[in-house]
Amino acid sequence: MIFGGISSRVHTVFMKAGYRAGMNSTPVSSRAWFRRWGWLHRPVTLAGVIVTLLPLAFCANVFIAVDRHSHSASDTLYGVYPFFVTTFLLWSWVADRTAGEGGAA
């Protein structure tokens, strides 16, 4: 009973609505966007390439913006670190969830 006793009803309504809308644990696409490549993931579809290029463009933009106002290399590294880590953790999570079986190691 979280939220004053309505949580079980609200949870049931949202679960039924999600099930009807097709929001279950099935993959987004039947075709894999990425393929495992050692510890990394390699894009194998256009969606995978786009999902890879967007974070790279974002991180390049962040690097340029941070480096413009930095006084040393360590200032730049400290400034870009939180953005780079969170961006590539999100990318890695998406790549892992949409990865197909196998691949050359």
N, C-alpha and C positions, 0 to 999 in steps of 0.2 A: 504494500500500500504506500506507494510513493506519492505524491500529489493529492493528498486528501481522499484516498479511496477510489479515485477514478482511473488510476493507472492501468488496471487490468482490463477495463472496458476500452480505454483508448488504445492500448496495445493490441487488443483483439481486432478493433476496427482497422487500424493501420496495417496489421498483418494480412487481413482479408483483402484490403484494397491493394496492397502490394502484390499479392498472389494473383488477383484478377488482372492487374496491369502487366503481369509477366515479369515481375521483379523478384525472381527467385535466384538461385545460385548457378544458373546456367551461364555459360560464357557469352560475352557480347556478340561474338562472331564465331561461326564454326571454323573459320580459317584463322590460324595463328598470325599475329602481327610480328612476333619476334621468335627467334630460335636461339637456344642456349649456345654459347660460344665460349667454352671454358667457364670462367667466373662472370663473364659479361653476357650481354644479349645483343644479337645482331638483328636489325630490322629486315623483314623479308616481304613486307607489303608496303603500299603507299601510306597507309595509316601509320605503320611503324616508323617510316621515314619522317613523316610529319611530326609524330610524337617525339622523335629524336631531335629534329631540327629546331622546334620551338624552345625547348630548354637551352639549347646551345645559343640561340639568338638572345634569349633573355639574359643568360650569364655573360655574354659578350657585352651587352648593353650595361649591365651592372658593373662589370669590370671597368668599362670606359668612364662611367659616371663616378665611381669610387676613386679611380686612379687620377682623375682630373683634380680632385681636392686632397690628394694624399701628399705627404712630404717625404715618404720613404717607401721602400718595398714592403716593409713590415706593416706600415699603415694600410697599404693596398690589400695585403693578404688578410689582415684582421678585418678589414671592411667587407671583403667579398666572401669570406668563409661561411657566415651563416646563410647567405643566399645560395651559394654553390652547393652546400651540403644538403639543405632542405630540397632544393630543386632536383638534385640527382638522386636523392632518396625516393622522392615521389616518382621520378622517371623509372628507377629500378623496380619500384613496387608495381607500376603499370606494366612494365616489360615482363616481370615475373608472372603477373596474372594473365597476360595475353600470350605467353610463350607456348610454342608447340613442343612436341616430343623430339628428343634427340638433337642432332647437330654435331658438327665436327668439334672435337675438343682441342 
